[in-house]
Amino acid sequence: MNIYYVRHGESTNNILIGKPDYEALRILDAPLSDRGKQQIYEAAQCFLKNGIKIDIIRCSPLQRAIGSAQIISEILKVPVEIVQNIHEIGGNYVKQQGFPGENRNYFQTNYPTYKIDERITEQGWYFSDKKEPKEEAKLRVDDILKDLTKLNYQNIIQIGHGNLQDLIIGKLVDRRDDSLKYFGHENASITLIRYDGELKLLFYNNYSHLPEQLRSNQSDQNKM
């Protein structure tokens, strides 16, 4: 099984990164920016041009991931599942305070054709009143990888987040706890993990499909 990890397109919060008052300005569950929508369109075209037939798209419950899934699904004509535990490190938070996020009824009403993870309830999908600590996110990564090994597809797209995917790749390559290596991901970049009885990283952070004007070039590229 090939697992194509696609980082969401640029969000309106991503535009603020680097500003000294970023934490004060960022909003809860930010949507894609117009540029982010263009980036994800290019990612979808990459799958088309390479003749990669996708069986399903799995996405985080955060709006920037769902918005990315919508664009790719419409182009590739592929079903979508919203998965509770592949959200970004920190959860759904603003200024260190956690919020439950949209609930099951919201997702069923607004995305009636999407499969909704049973872990998303009428209370929402994030179940802490505080920002998720990194150590808890590391434990969540173990569950995410275990879930992937239970799937039965040829090719899937999993749409998620840069910091979480750094932890996932770190786990796959046995990165030392004291290592300073960070596996950065460009918005709308593609990473390939293969499962054939064992999860293996084939490449990460390929963004060669993005035109220069849609790149931030803040991370090293690992090409296909």
C-alpha positions as CSV (number, residue, x, y, z in Angstrom):
1,M,0.0,0.0,0.0
2,N,1.3,3.4,-0.9
3,I,0.4,6.2,1.5
4,Y,0.8,9.6,-0.1
5,Y,1.0,12.2,2.6
6,V,0.0,15.6,1.3
7,R,0.4,18.6,3.6
8,H,-2.5,21.0,3.4
9,G,-2.3,24.1,1.3
10,E,-1.3,27.4,2.8
11,S,-3.8,28.6,5.5
12,T,-4.6,32.1,6.5
13,N,-2.6,31.4,9.7
14,N,0.4,30.2,7.7
15,I,0.6,33.7,6.1
16,L,1.3,35.1,9.6
17,I,4.2,32.8,10.4
18,G,7.3,34.8,11.2
19,K,5.4,37.8,12.6
20,P,6.4,38.6,16.2
21,D,2.7,38.6,17.3
22,Y,1.8,35.4,15.5
23,E,0.2,33.7,18.5
24,A,-1.9,36.8,19.1
25,L,-3.0,37.0,15.5
26,R,-3.7,33.4,14.6
27,I,-7.3,32.3,14.5
28,L,-9.0,29.1,15.5
29,D,-9.2,26.4,12.7
30,A,-8.0,28.7,9.9
31,P,-9.2,27.9,6.3
32,L,-7.1,27.8,3.2
33,S,-5.9,31.0,1.7
34,D,-6.4,31.6,-2.0
35,R,-2.8,30.7,-2.6
36,G,-3.3,27.5,-0.6
37,K,-6.2,26.5,-2.9
38,Q,-3.9,27.0,-5.9
39,Q,-1.2,24.9,-4.3
40,I,-3.5,22.0,-3.7
41,Y,-4.9,22.2,-7.2
42,E,-1.3,21.7,-8.5
43,A,-0.9,18.7,-6.1
44,A,-4.0,17.1,-7.5
45,Q,-2.8,17.6,-11.0
46,C,0.4,15.9,-10.1
47,F,-1.5,12.7,-9.3
48,L,-3.4,13.0,-12.5
49,K,-0.4,13.6,-14.7
50,N,1.5,10.6,-13.1
51,G,-1.5,8.3,-13.6
52,I,-1.7,7.5,-9.9
53,K,-5.1,6.0,-9.1
54,I,-6.1,6.9,-5.5
55,D,-8.6,4.7,-3.6
56,I,-9.5,7.1,-0.8
57,I,-8.5,10.4,0.7
58,R,-8.1,10.6,4.5
59,C,-8.0,14.0,6.1
60,S,-7.7,15.8,9.4
61,P,-10.8,17.4,10.9
62,L,-9.2,20.9,10.7
63,Q,-10.6,23.1,8.0
64,R,-7.4,23.6,6.1
65,A,-7.1,19.9,5.6
66,I,-10.8,19.4,4.7
67,G,-10.6,22.2,2.2
68,S,-7.5,20.6,0.7
69,A,-9.3,17.2,0.5
70,Q,-12.3,18.8,-1.2
71,I,-10.2,20.2,-4.0
72,I,-8.3,16.9,-4.6
73,S,-11.5,14.8,-4.3
74,E,-13.3,16.9,-6.9
75,I,-10.4,16.6,-9.4
76,L,-9.6,12.9,-8.8
77,K,-13.2,11.8,-8.1
78,V,-12.2,10.0,-5.0
79,P,-14.2,9.5,-1.7
80,V,-13.1,11.3,1.5
81,E,-12.9,10.2,5.1
82,I,-12.4,12.7,7.9
83,V,-10.1,11.1,10.6
84,Q,-10.1,12.4,14.1
85,N,-6.6,11.6,15.3
86,I,-4.5,13.0,12.4
87,H,-4.9,16.6,13.4
88,E,-1.9,18.9,13.9
89,I,0.2,18.9,17.1
90,G,-1.5,21.1,19.6
91,G,-5.0,20.2,18.6
92,N,-7.7,22.8,18.1
93,Y,-6.4,25.8,20.2
94,V,-5.9,29.5,20.4
95,K,-3.5,31.1,23.0
96,Q,-2.9,27.7,24.7
97,Q,-6.7,27.1,25.2
98,G,-8.2,24.0,23.6
99,F,-11.6,24.0,21.9
100,P,-13.7,20.9,20.9
101,G,-14.0,21.8,17.2
102,E,-16.9,21.1,14.9
103,N,-19.1,18.2,16.0
104,R,-20.4,15.1,14.2
105,N,-23.6,16.8,13.1
106,Y,-21.7,19.7,11.5
107,F,-19.6,17.3,9.4
108,Q,-22.5,15.1,8.4
109,T,-24.5,18.2,7.4
110,N,-21.8,20.0,5.5
111,Y,-20.0,17.0,4.0
112,P,-22.9,14.5,3.5
113,T,-20.9,12.2,1.2
114,Y,-17.8,12.0,3.4
115,K,-17.2,9.2,5.8
116,I,-16.9,10.5,9.4
117,D,-14.6,8.9,11.9
118,E,-16.6,7.4,14.8
119,R,-14.2,9.1,17.2
120,I,-15.8,12.5,16.1
121,T,-18.7,12.9,18.4
122,E,-21.6,15.4,19.1
123,Q,-19.2,17.1,21.5
124,G,-16.6,17.7,18.8
125,W,-13.2,16.1,17.9
126,Y,-10.7,17.6,20.3
127,F,-11.2,16.6,23.9
128,S,-8.9,18.9,26.0
129,D,-9.3,22.4,27.2
130,K,-5.5,23.0,26.7
131,K,-3.1,22.9,23.8
132,E,-1.8,19.3,23.2
133,P,1.7,18.9,24.5
134,K,4.3,17.5,22.1
135,E,4.8,14.4,24.3
136,E,1.1,13.5,23.9
137,A,1.4,14.0,20.1
138,K,4.2,11.5,20.0
139,L,2.0,8.9,21.6
140,R,-0.7,9.7,19.1
141,V,1.7,9.0,16.3
142,D,2.0,5.4,17.4
143,D,-1.8,5.1,17.0
144,I,-1.7,6.8,13.6
145,L,0.9,4.4,12.3
146,K,-0.9,1.4,13.7
147,D,-4.2,2.6,12.0
148,L,-2.4,2.8,8.7
149,T,-1.3,-0.8,8.9
150,K,-4.9,-2.0,9.2
151,L,-6.0,-0.4,5.9
152,N,-6.6,-2.4,2.8
153,Y,-6.0,-0.2,-0.2
154,Q,-3.5,0.2,-3.1
155,N,-3.0,3.9,-2.9
156,I,-4.3,6.4,-0.4
157,I,-3.8,10.2,0.2
158,Q,-3.6,11.3,3.8
159,I,-3.9,15.1,4.1
160,G,-2.5,16.5,7.3
161,H,0.0,18.8,8.9
162,G,3.7,19.7,8.8
163,N,4.7,19.3,12.5
164,L,2.8,16.1,12.9
165,Q,4.4,14.6,9.8
166,D,7.8,15.5,11.1
167,L,7.0,13.3,14.2
168,I,5.7,10.5,11.9
169,I,8.9,10.5,9.8
170,G,11.1,10.8,12.8
171,K,9.4,7.7,14.1
172,L,9.9,5.8,10.9
173,V,13.6,6.6,10.6
174,D,14.3,6.2,14.4
175,R,15.4,9.8,14.9
176,R,17.1,10.2,18.2
177,D,15.3,12.2,20.9
178,D,18.2,14.6,21.1
179,S,18.4,15.1,17.4
180,L,17.9,18.6,16.0
181,K,16.9,17.3,12.6
182,Y,13.5,18.5,11.5
183,F,11.7,17.1,8.5
184,G,10.1,20.2,7.1
185,H,7.2,20.1,4.6
186,E,6.2,22.7,2.1
187,N,2.5,23.4,1.8
188,A,1.0,20.9,-0.7
189,S,4.1,18.9,-0.8
190,I,4.0,15.1,-1.3
191,T,5.6,12.4,0.9
192,L,5.4,8.7,0.1
193,I,5.3,6.0,2.8
194,R,4.9,2.4,1.6
195,Y,3.5,-0.4,3.7
196,D,4.3,-4.0,2.7
197,G,4.3,-5.6,6.1
198,E,6.6,-2.8,7.3
199,L,6.2,1.0,7.0
200,K,9.0,2.5,4.9
201,L,9.7,6.1,4.0
202,L,10.4,6.4,0.2
203,F,10.7,10.1,-0.1
204,Y,9.4,13.2,1.6
205,N,8.6,16.8,0.9
206,N,8.4,16.7,-2.9
207,Y,7.1,20.0,-4.2
208,S,8.4,19.9,-7.8
209,H,4.8,20.2,-9.0
210,L,4.4,23.7,-7.5
211,P,5.3,26.7,-9.7
212,E,7.9,28.9,-8.3
213,Q,5.4,31.6,-7.3
214,L,3.5,29.0,-5.1
215,R,6.6,27.9,-3.2
216,S,7.8,29.2,0.2
217,N,11.1,27.4,-0.2
218,Q,11.4,27.2,3.6
219,S,12.3,23.5,3.6
220,D,14.6,21.2,1.8
221,Q,13.1,19.2,-1.1
222,N,13.4,15.4,-1.3
223,K,12.4,14.7,-4.9
224,M,10.7,11.7,-6.3
